[in-house]
Amino acid sequence: MASIKQTLEDILTIDGAMCAAVVDSGSGMILGSVGSGVDMEIAAAGNTEVVRAKLKTMRALGLSDVIEDMLITLGRQYHILRPSSVKEGLFLYVVLDKQRANLALARRKTQEVDKLMDF
């Protein structure tokens, strides 16, 4: 089992990882963050709205499913939003350098780290 600090340190071992955060999806507040390159306070608050919008759309469509992760592809970065499967109301937010990252491996590692969260 992993603390917030351990969770974030594990995420930063992903090739191309620039920064990461554990975010409260109710408030948009960061519970912990590491790395640099993106203003995580602004990014976490903004991406909380993205997660909420998707959940609202799923409800409107009558989908009884869960979001595994969401991927935002920018010109130079990947942003992974992963609602926690073990800590309801939280999501992992990971920013990757697109040139150095392997997206499939990054998604896999984020999934593994999520399962070990214990705080």
Stockholm file with secondary structure:
# STOCKHOLM 1.0

chainA/1-119         MASIKQTLEDILTIDGAMCAAVVDSGSGMILGSVGSGVDMEIAAAGNTEVVRAKLKTMRALGLSDVIEDMLITLGRQYHILRPSSVKEGLFLYVVLDKQRANLALARRKTQEVDKLMDF
#=GR chainA/1-119 SS CBCHHHHHHHHTTSTTEEEEEEEETTTCCEEEEEECSSCHHHHHHHHHHHHHHHHHHHHHTTCCCCCCCEEEECSSEEEEEEECSSSTTEEEEEEEETTTCCHHHHHHHHHHHHHHBCC
#=GC SS_cons         CBCHHHHHHHHTTSTTEEEEEEEETTTCCEEEEEECSSCHHHHHHHHHHHHHHHHHHHHHTTCCCCCCCEEEECSSEEEEEEECSSSTTEEEEEEEETTTCCHHHHHHHHHHHHHHBCC
//
